[in-house]
Amino acid sequence: MRALENTPVRLELTSSDLTTARETLEGPFASGRFDARPVRDRPFSFRHAAVGDTAMTLRETRFAGHLGGGLAPHDEYVVAWMQSGTGSFTEGRDETEFTSGTPVLLPLETDYSFAFDDFVQKCVHFRTTDLERVAAEREGAAPGRLHFDRRATPTPAAIRAWWNTLALVSRTVTDPEVSPLLASEMSRLAAVALLQLYPYRSADLPPQLQAPRNARMRTAVEYVHAHAHLPITSTDIAKAADLSLRALQEGFQRTFDLAPTAYLRQVRLDRAHDELRSAAPGATSVATVARTWGFAHLGRFSASYMERFGEYPRETLAS
């Protein structure tokens, strides 16, 4: 996969305006829904700084107030940690509280909500394609979506390596005269540090798709997994993988014994299963989840779900 061009990012903003704060923080997330407000009748203040490039950006936010909201699946791997204040995020039934000085990898492919009060937070944003390319180079495989075990506790050695790397990266990329080549190397070093911080695996793919010669089919499959929440078609998948429709159909039949659209439905069933399994009691319904993942006919959805998972969706939701 050819590396994308990088555009420098340099931003520093101080404001006492809630709308400015909300819009600034929503900026990197097209799917963001943020709510900013003052607390305890104290004056609101906000400072945000970002430096790096479109491959990797270091961000710091100082927020004298309350910030809440939610995010849908997005296109950046984000590691965040608190320096002061309180904060947490909730993904399905699981709530994670930030501990001062402890790096946390945020969800990428699922919805989650968050709440912060009077906080100072730092983040590192990685463009998905760049982090995945670094992982592929380390593994000797074609690039693809990474699945991190975010519940794992990083080892002390991995955390030390993370902080030491971030110190070097920060000193380097904050220099206004840093060259594009050196900035790219800093991005790679930070990516390696993240890959050592949390265990990960590549997407569950047939072994033959791991071979570099099948990179286009792997790209097609990864595109399906990354965009299953969107109204994509076989034409979209073929275009993303630079394949003809015929080659795409033949590739999916050969690899999965399925048409591309059938494989897409299967991935969406898996996502619906994950959402039902992690949903908080009373938070959703089978019909809502089915519609979210493009299944208009509830009876057919339930039948397909039963065939794939051995239980009805209502049973998963009640468990």
C-alpha positions in Angstrom: 0.0 0.0 0.0 1.4 3.3 -1.0 1.9 5.9 1.8 -0.5 8.8 1.6 0.8 12.3 1.5 1.0 14.1 4.8 -0.1 17.7 5.5 1.4 19.5 8.5 -0.9 20.2 11.4 -0.2 23.1 13.8 -3.0 24.6 15.9 -3.1 26.5 19.2 -6.4 28.0 20.4 -7.5 29.6 23.6 -11.1 30.6 24.1 -13.9 31.2 26.6 -16.6 30.5 24.1 -18.4 27.1 24.5 -19.4 26.8 20.8 -15.8 27.4 19.7 -14.6 24.7 22.1 -17.1 22.2 21.0 -16.5 22.7 17.3 -12.8 22.6 17.7 -12.9 19.3 19.5 -15.4 17.8 17.1 -13.2 18.7 14.2 -11.1 15.5 13.9 -14.3 13.3 14.2 -16.9 13.6 11.5 -19.2 11.5 13.6 -18.8 13.4 16.8 -21.7 14.7 19.0 -20.2 16.9 21.7 -21.8 18.8 24.5 -19.7 21.5 26.3 -20.9 23.5 29.2 -19.6 25.3 32.3 -19.8 23.8 35.8 -20.5 25.1 39.2 -21.1 28.6 38.0 -17.4 29.1 37.3 -16.1 30.9 34.2 -15.5 28.6 31.3 -12.1 28.4 29.7 -10.5 26.2 27.0 -7.2 25.7 25.4 -6.4 23.2 22.6 -3.1 22.6 20.8 -2.3 20.1 18.0 1.0 19.5 16.3 2.2 16.9 13.8 0.7 15.9 10.4 -2.2 14.0 9.0 -0.5 10.7 9.7 0.0 11.3 13.4 -1.0 14.3 15.5 -0.2 15.1 19.2 -3.1 16.9 20.9 -3.5 18.6 24.3 -6.8 19.9 25.7 -7.3 22.0 28.8 -11.0 22.3 29.6 -12.4 24.2 32.6 -15.9 22.8 32.3 -17.9 19.7 31.4 -17.5 17.9 28.1 -19.7 15.0 27.1 -21.1 13.4 24.0 -20.6 10.4 21.8 -18.7 9.1 18.8 -19.6 6.7 16.0 -17.0 4.5 14.2 -14.2 6.7 12.8 -10.9 6.5 10.9 -8.2 7.1 13.5 -6.6 5.1 16.2 -6.5 7.3 19.2 -4.5 6.9 22.5 -5.5 9.2 25.3 -4.5 9.9 28.8 -5.4 12.3 31.6 -3.1 14.6 33.4 -5.7 16.0 35.7 -9.5 16.0 36.2 -12.0 13.1 35.8 -13.1 11.3 32.7 -14.7 8.1 31.4 -16.1 6.5 28.3 -18.9 3.9 28.0 -18.9 1.3 25.2 -22.1 -0.9 25.4 -22.2 -2.2 29.0 -18.6 -1.4 29.7 -17.4 1.8 31.4 -13.8 2.7 31.5 -12.5 5.4 33.8 -9.3 7.3 33.0 -6.5 7.1 35.5 -4.1 10.0 35.6 -1.0 9.2 33.5 -2.3 5.9 32.1 -2.6 5.6 28.3 -5.9 4.3 27.0 -6.7 3.1 23.5 -10.1 4.4 22.5 -12.7 2.4 20.5 -12.4 2.6 16.7 -15.3 0.6 15.2 -18.0 0.9 17.8 -20.2 3.7 19.2 -19.2 5.0 22.6 -20.2 7.9 24.9 -17.8 9.9 27.1 -17.9 12.5 30.0 -15.1 14.7 31.3 -14.9 17.4 34.0 -12.3 20.1 34.6 -9.6 18.1 32.8 -6.3 18.2 31.0 -6.0 15.5 28.5 -3.4 14.5 25.9 -3.9 12.3 22.8 -2.1 10.8 19.9 -4.1 10.4 16.7 -2.9 7.9 14.1 -4.4 7.7 10.6 -5.6 4.1 10.3 -3.7 3.4 7.0 -0.4 4.5 8.4 -0.6 2.5 11.6 -1.8 -0.5 9.7 1.1 -0.2 7.2 3.7 -0.1 10.0 2.1 -3.3 11.5 2.2 -5.0 8.1 5.8 -4.1 7.6 6.6 -5.7 11.0 4.6 -8.8 10.2 5.7 -9.2 6.5 2.0 -9.2 5.4 -0.4 -7.0 3.5 -1.8 -4.0 5.5 -5.3 -4.5 7.1 -7.5 -3.5 9.9 -6.0 -4.1 13.4 -8.0 -5.5 16.3 -6.4 -4.5 19.6 -7.1 -6.1 23.0 -7.9 -2.9 24.7 -8.8 -4.6 28.0 -5.2 -5.9 28.4 -3.0 -4.2 30.9 0.1 -2.8 29.2 3.4 -4.1 30.7 5.6 -1.7 32.7 8.3 -2.0 30.0 5.8 -1.2 27.2 4.5 1.8 29.1 8.1 3.1 29.7 8.8 2.6 26.0 5.6 4.5 25.1 6.5 7.5 27.3 10.2 7.6 26.2 9.1 7.5 22.6 6.5 10.2 23.1 9.0 12.4 24.7 11.3 12.2 21.7 8.4 12.5 19.2 7.1 15.6 21.0 10.4 17.4 21.2 11.0 16.7 17.5 7.6 17.5 15.9 7.1 20.7 17.9 10.1 22.1 16.2 8.8 24.4 13.5 11.8 23.5 11.3 11.2 19.7 11.4 11.6 18.2 8.0 8.9 16.0 6.4 11.3 13.0 6.5 12.0 13.4 10.2 8.3 13.9 11.0 7.5 10.7 9.1 10.1 8.8 11.1 8.6 10.1 14.3 5.2 8.9 13.2 6.7 5.5 12.6 8.4 5.4 16.0 5.1 6.3 17.8 3.3 3.7 15.8 5.7 1.0 16.8 5.4 2.1 20.5 1.6 1.7 20.2 1.9 -1.7 18.6 4.0 -2.8 21.6 1.6 -1.2 24.1 -1.4 -3.4 23.4 -1.7 -6.9 22.0 -3.3 -6.9 18.6 -4.2 -9.2 15.7 -5.0 -8.5 12.1 -8.5 -9.0 10.8 -9.7 -12.7 10.8 -8.9 -13.5 7.1 -8.2 -16.7 5.3 -4.5 -17.5 5.2 -4.2 -17.0 1.5 -5.3 -13.3 1.9 -2.3 -12.7 4.1 0.1 -13.1 1.1 1.2 -9.9 -0.6 0.1 -11.3 -4.0 -3.5 -11.2 -2.8 -3.3 -7.6 -1.6 -6.2 -6.4 -3.7 -8.6 -9.0 -2.4 -7.5 -8.3 1.1 -8.1 -4.6 0.5 -11.6 -5.4 -0.7 -12.3 -7.5 2.5 -10.9 -4.8 4.7 -13.0 -2.2 3.0 -16.1 -4.2 3.7 -15.1 -4.5 7.4 -14.3 -0.8 7.7 -17.4 0.5 5.9 -20.0 -2.1 6.9 -22.0 0.7 8.7 -22.3 2.6 5.4 -24.6 1.9 2.3 -21.8 0.5 0.2 -22.2 -1.6 -3.0 -20.2 -4.1 -4.9 -19.1 -1.3 -7.2 -17.8 0.6 -4.2 -15.8 -2.4 -3.0 -14.4 -3.1 -6.4 -13.3 0.6 -6.8 -11.6 0.6 -3.4 -9.6 -2.5 -4.3 -8.9 -1.5 -7.9 -10.6 -4.6 -9.2 -13.2 -5.1 -11.9 -16.6 -6.3 -10.8 -16.0 -9.7 -12.4 -12.7 -10.1 -10.6 -14.3 -9.1 -7.3 -17.1 -11.6 -7.7 -14.7 -14.4 -8.6 -12.3 -13.5 -5.8 -15.1 -13.6 -3.1 -16.5 -16.9 -4.6 -13.0 -18.5 -4.6 -12.1 -17.3 -1.1 -15.5 -17.4 0.8 -17.9 -19.2 -1.5 -20.0 -16.1 -1.2 -20.9 -13.1 -3.4 -19.5 -9.8 -2.1 -23.0 -8.6 -1.1 -23.6 -11.9 0.9 -20.2 -11.4 2.6 -21.2 -7.8 3.5 -24.5 -9.1 5.0 -22.5 -11.6 7.0 -20.3 -8.9 8.4 -23.3 -6.8 9.3 -24.8 -9.8 11.1 -21.6 -10.1 13.1 -21.8 -6.4 14.0 -25.5 -6.7 15.0 -24.5 -9.7 17.2 -21.8 -7.7 18.9 -24.1 -4.8 19.5 -26.8 -6.9 21.0 -24.4 -8.8 23.2 -22.9 -5.6 24.6 -26.1 -3.6 24.9 -27.0 -2.3 28.4 -30.4 -3.6 29.7 -33.3 -1.6 28.2 -30.9 0.5 26.0 -32.0 -0.9 22.6 -34.2 -3.4 20.9 -33.8 -6.1 18.3 -35.7 -4.1 15.7 -33.5 -1.0 16.3 -30.3 -3.0 15.9 -31.6 -4.7 12.9 -32.5 -1.5 11.2 -29.1 0.1 12.2 -27.3 -2.7 10.3 -29.5 -2.6 7.2 -32.0 -5.4 7.9 -35.5 -4.1 7.1 -37.3 -7.4 7.5 -37.2 -8.5 11.1 -38.3 -12.0 10.5 -35.6 -12.7 7.9 -33.0 -11.0 10.1 -34.0 -13.3 13.0 -33.8 -16.4 10.8 -30.4 -15.5 9.4 -29.2 -14.6 12.9 -30.4 -18.0 14.2 -28.6 -19.8 11.4 -25.3 -18.0 12.0 -25.2 -17.8 15.9 -27.5 -20.7 17.0 -29.8 -18.4 19.0 -32.4 -15.7 18.2 -31.4 -12.1 18.6 -33.9 -11.6 21.4 -32.0 -14.3 23.3 -28.7 -12.6 22.8 -30.1 -9.3 24.0 -31.6 -10.9 27.1 -28.4 -12.7 28.1 
